[in-house]
Each structure stands twice: as structure tokens, then as C-alpha cells.
Amino acid sequence: KKQTTNMTSNIRWPAAVAGVIVITIMAEAVKAACFSQNTATLTPNGIKAGVTGGWAYPFVADHVGWWYDWTPVPQTSDNNGTAIPVVMLWGDGQDDQQDAERLAEFKALNYTPKYILSYEEPDCSPPWSSGVPVDVGVSLWNDLFVPLGQNGSLLGSPSMCKQADESGWLQPFKSQIIDNCWDFTAIHINKNNMSGVHEDLNHYWNTYGLPIWVTEFACVDDHNGFTPCTDQDEINTFINNIVDLFEGDERVYAYAYSNGGGLGDVWPMVDSSGRFTESGQ
């Protein structure tokens, strides 16, 4: 499978050069409109590729620009490499003890992270999603995220579990937060075909018009429920195709291979014995 370490792949989108100009201007305008102190690039280390999970990071440390583990204080057994650990607040602290601890850790941050991700799929229920009510999400954003953004952090939107079918959460949230903006839209893509991937990207670009971070992607049949892919050949093809797409799409500034829960035994980069899988390779 392809592990691309830069964003210089051949661009396959129509009018790609014009797209670069438009998106670059838009990104700068967003930063100025939200928090003018923001100076970091929207692509960590200039490398789009990233990964979720501290247990997977050591295997790909030399090939990614960033990683995260859904927590305010990312942890890994191997701190080698230059990839940026990205801070995240999972939820509102009301789900369980772990959720409460993560909120406390986020409130205790004593520095300004370069990048911050917010709320794991607040539009769906725990345990794999955070289930944060819109009004609570708005209050926490205005109290906790905005000050960090004003100090220089680049802020990512909450990510929706319903993908292109999202409605009733993110838009009301955006209309109520201070300045009605974030620096980049964080999205999840759980599909098993490129038409579905295009649908998700187009939805978020056409709806919000902001730079995109795909903070989780996985091979999943989501037509009737949520069924992770199990055929290795299908997974290999999907990885090659989606990485090529992300690298060539100038709307996408970062993307991360998902190692989250509910993805079966074949897709994850690391198996239950801690070994690097064929999918990860």
C-alpha cells in the first residue's frame, strides 16, 4: 500500500491550479476572520498523511506528518520521529470516567497547541461517538476553544458520524459559536468505494467551503449499517485509491488512517498481538 510522505503527487482535479489559488486565499481569509494570530500551516509538517492511535504511530513514524489518539495529551510507546501529536477533546465529560478525565486534561493545558480537534462524532451516541448536545458543544467551544484559537491554535470542527448525511448538528453549532467559524473542517469517511468518498468530500466542501482534514478514514460498507471490510484485496485497493485521491485533492489538507473501534480484525494497522498488519503496510 502507498505511504505518501509529501503533497506533491500529480493533481487530478479539473482546474487544479485555480483550485490551489482559491483554496489558499480562502484558508488565509478564514485564519484572519477567526483568529489573526494563527500562523501554522494547515498541513502539519507539510505532510498530509497521518494516523490515529499511539499504538500504530511507531510503525509509521517516518511516513506521517501528524497523529492523534483522541485525547488532549497524546500518548505513545515511541516518541521518535517528527510527526506532530494533535490535541483533541473527545466530548463534554458527561459520558463516563474517561470522558471526564479527558475534559479535565483539556482544561489543564498550559500551552498553545498548533492544532486542536474537537468532539468525536457528537451527532451519534457513545461508546464509539461522544453524543454531545449542540448547546453544550457551543458552550464548551466558546469557553475553551476560542481562547486557544485567539492565542494561535488552529481549530478543527467537530467530526460527524453521519458523514454526507449529517444534518441538525454541525450547522446549528456553527451558527452559534463565536465568530461562526473554525480553521478547518474535520470529517470522517467510512466507505468502501470512491463514489462514496467523493460524495463526502463534496458535501463538506460545498456546505462549509473550508479546508478539510479527514481525521478518520476506513474501508466500511455503510449502506445497511456499519460493516468493516474483511477482504484483504479490497482493502489494499481501497487504500491505494483513497490515498491517491487525498494527495491529489487540494481541498484536503490532512488525512488519517483510522484505528478506532468497531473496524474488525483486518483493517486495523496493528493486530491484537501488537504486530503490524498487511493493511498497515
Protein Blocks (a to p, Z undefined) as FASTA:
>chain_A
ZZdfbfkbccfbehklmmmmmmmmmmmmmmmmmmmmbmbdfbghhiabacehjklmmmmm
mmccbdcehiabdcdfblgdjbdcddddfbnolmmmmlmmmmmmmmmpcbdcfbdceheh
klbccfkbnoiafklmmmmmmmmmmmmmmnopacdddddfklmmgghklmmmmmmmghii
afbdcdddddfbfklmmmmmmmmmmmnopacddfbdcdddfknocaddfbfklmmmmmmm
mmmmmmmmmkbmbdcddfbehiajmlpmbdfkopacfklZZ
